Amino acid sequence: MTYDLFIGDRLFSSWSLRGWLMLRKFDLPHRIHLVGLYSGTMADDLAALAPARLVPTLRTPEGTVIGETIAMAETLAERHPEARMWPEDPDARARARWLCAEMASGFAALRDGCPMQLRHVDGGFVPDDAILADLARIETLWSHARAAAEAGPWLFGRYTLADAFYAPVCARIAGYGLPVSDAARAYCETTLTDPDFKEWRTEALGESHDPFPYPPIGNPEPWPVSGTVR
């Protein structure tokens, strides 16, 4: 039983990262298919998966095509209850779904102002009030999750789908040196030093883009290593 996951450029496609983590972190067999997000071939690459038009797109072993990461998450959790993709506690599970839904529909200022890129830190970036408001809301949600979580470093103690959904937020916080609390910084550190995230980024660094879509505003700084997320 092998899933087919269609993703965009690893350096930039935050939604693709979410889709991949759903499969990778829960040991679900899968094949990766790259879609030309920046090369102009995206429509052709996804033509056989209509009506899908965005990445990531998932195809089940039976051939069912699923778009949108929320739908992918619920489908995978339903098909693989043994993977424990959501928290077992009903209240925690409701909160985790809430966090994922708000991530999927919100935080437009952070998305638009800080597109995910995994190559460098933009040392000259200054967030505006709308981005700061999004960060404050994210910290509220993370604190809400952690307040009633079981022991462990992730949002709900052990790794769940909520952590997959917020991994690109951690990458944005690191990539733009965004101001967050010590608790949020520690959570980002957990995400960025996770072996699977590091594997994704290693693959991403093998990609070449000329011109680079998101050049830094100031002087680019090195990507943070363990213990240095600002």
C-alpha positions in Angstrom: 0.0 0.0 0.0 1.9 3.0 -1.3 0.7 6.6 -1.6 1.7 9.0 -4.4 2.5 12.5 -3.2 2.9 15.3 -5.7 4.9 18.2 -4.3 6.4 21.5 -5.4 9.9 22.9 -4.9 11.1 21.9 -1.4 12.8 25.2 -0.8 9.6 27.1 -1.0 6.5 25.0 -0.9 5.2 25.1 2.6 2.1 23.1 1.8 4.2 20.4 0.2 6.3 20.2 3.4 3.1 19.7 5.4 1.9 16.9 3.1 5.2 15.1 3.2 5.5 15.2 7.0 2.1 13.6 7.3 3.4 10.6 5.5 7.0 10.6 6.7 6.4 11.2 10.4 3.8 8.4 10.6 5.7 5.9 8.5 3.2 5.6 5.7 4.8 4.2 2.4 4.9 6.8 -0.3 6.4 7.9 -3.6 7.3 11.5 -4.3 6.5 13.2 -7.7 7.9 16.7 -8.3 5.7 19.3 -9.9 7.1 22.3 -11.7 5.8 25.0 -9.3 8.4 27.6 -10.6 9.2 26.1 -14.0 5.8 26.8 -15.5 4.8 23.1 -15.9 2.5 22.8 -12.9 -0.8 22.6 -14.9 0.6 19.9 -17.2 2.2 18.0 -14.3 -1.2 17.9 -12.5 -3.4 17.3 -15.5 -3.8 13.6 -14.9 -5.0 14.4 -11.3 -7.9 16.7 -12.3 -9.6 18.5 -10.6 -6.5 18.9 -8.5 -4.7 22.2 -9.3 -2.4 22.8 -6.3 0.4 21.0 -4.4 0.5 18.9 -2.5 -1.9 16.4 -4.0 -2.2 12.9 -2.7 -3.2 9.8 -4.7 -4.2 6.7 -2.6 -3.1 3.2 -3.5 -6.6 2.7 -4.8 -6.3 5.7 -7.1 -8.4 8.3 -5.3 -7.0 11.8 -5.7 -7.1 14.1 -2.7 -6.3 17.8 -2.7 -6.0 20.2 0.2 -4.0 19.3 3.3 -6.9 19.3 5.7 -8.6 16.6 3.5 -5.4 14.7 3.2 -4.9 14.8 7.0 -8.4 13.5 7.8 -8.3 10.8 5.2 -4.9 9.5 6.3 -6.0 9.5 10.0 -9.2 7.7 9.1 -7.3 5.1 7.0 -4.5 4.5 9.5 -5.9 4.7 13.1 -2.9 2.7 14.3 -0.7 5.7 13.4 -2.3 7.9 16.0 -2.0 11.0 13.9 -4.4 13.0 16.1 -4.2 13.1 19.9 -6.2 10.3 21.6 -7.9 12.6 24.2 -11.1 14.0 22.6 -10.5 17.5 23.9 -6.9 17.6 22.7 -8.0 16.1 19.4 -10.6 18.9 19.0 -7.9 21.5 19.8 -5.5 19.9 17.3 -8.1 20.0 14.5 -8.8 23.7 15.4 -5.1 24.6 15.1 -4.8 22.9 11.8 -8.0 24.5 10.4 -6.9 28.0 11.5 -3.5 27.4 9.9 -5.1 26.3 6.6 -7.4 29.4 6.5 -5.5 32.1 8.3 -2.3 34.1 8.8 -2.4 35.8 5.4 0.0 38.5 6.5 2.7 36.0 7.6 2.2 33.9 4.4 2.4 36.9 2.1 5.1 38.9 3.9 7.3 35.9 4.8 7.1 33.2 2.1 8.9 30.1 3.2 12.4 29.7 2.0 14.9 27.4 3.5 18.3 28.6 2.2 19.2 31.6 4.4 18.0 34.0 7.2 16.9 37.4 6.0 18.8 39.5 8.5 17.4 42.7 7.2 13.7 41.9 7.5 11.4 44.0 9.7 7.9 42.6 10.2 5.0 44.9 10.0 2.1 45.1 12.4 0.0 42.6 10.5 2.8 40.0 10.6 3.3 40.7 14.3 -0.4 40.2 14.9 -0.3 36.8 13.2 2.7 35.8 15.3 0.9 36.8 18.4 -2.2 34.7 17.4 0.0 31.7 16.6 1.7 32.0 20.0 -1.7 32.0 21.6 -2.7 28.8 19.8 0.5 27.1 20.7 0.2 28.1 24.3 -3.4 26.8 24.4 -2.3 23.5 23.0 0.7 23.1 25.4 -1.3 24.1 28.5 -3.2 20.8 28.5 -0.8 18.6 26.6 0.8 15.4 27.8 4.5 15.5 28.5 6.7 15.9 25.4 8.3 18.6 23.2 5.6 18.9 20.6 2.3 20.9 20.6 0.4 18.0 22.1 3.3 16.2 23.8 4.0 13.6 21.1 4.1 14.4 17.4 0.7 14.9 15.8 -0.7 16.3 12.6 -0.8 19.8 14.2 3.0 19.8 14.3 3.1 18.9 10.6 0.8 21.9 9.8 3.0 24.3 11.8 6.4 23.2 10.7 6.5 25.9 7.9 5.6 28.5 10.4 8.8 27.5 12.4 10.7 27.8 9.1 9.4 31.3 8.5 10.2 32.4 12.1 13.8 31.1 11.5 14.1 32.3 7.9 13.2 35.9 8.7 14.5 36.2 12.3 11.0 36.9 13.5 10.5 38.0 17.2 8.8 35.3 19.3 8.8 34.3 22.9 11.3 31.8 24.4 8.7 29.1 24.5 7.9 29.6 20.8 11.6 29.7 20.0 12.1 26.4 21.8 9.3 24.8 19.9 10.7 26.0 16.6 14.1 24.6 17.7 12.4 21.2 18.2 10.9 21.4 14.7 14.0 22.6 12.8 16.3 20.0 14.4 14.0 17.1 13.9 15.7 14.6 11.6 12.9 14.5 9.1 12.7 18.3 8.7 16.5 18.3 8.3 16.2 15.6 5.6 13.6 17.8 3.7 15.9 20.8 3.9 18.9 18.9 2.8 17.0 17.8 -0.3 15.8 21.4 -0.8 19.3 22.7 -0.8 20.0 20.6 -3.8 17.6 22.6 -5.9 18.8 25.4 -8.1 16.8 28.6 -8.9 18.1 31.5 -11.0 16.9 34.0 -10.2 16.2 33.1 -6.6 12.5 34.0 -6.0 12.9 35.5 -2.5 16.2 37.3 -2.2 16.9 38.8 1.2 16.2 42.4 1.9 19.5 42.9 3.8 22.5 40.7 4.0 21.7 37.0 4.0 22.8 35.2 7.2 23.4 31.5 7.7 20.5 29.2 8.5 20.3 28.6 12.2 21.9 25.5 13.7 20.7 23.9 17.0 20.4 26.4 19.8 20.5 29.5 17.6 16.9 30.1 16.4 16.4 33.8 17.1 
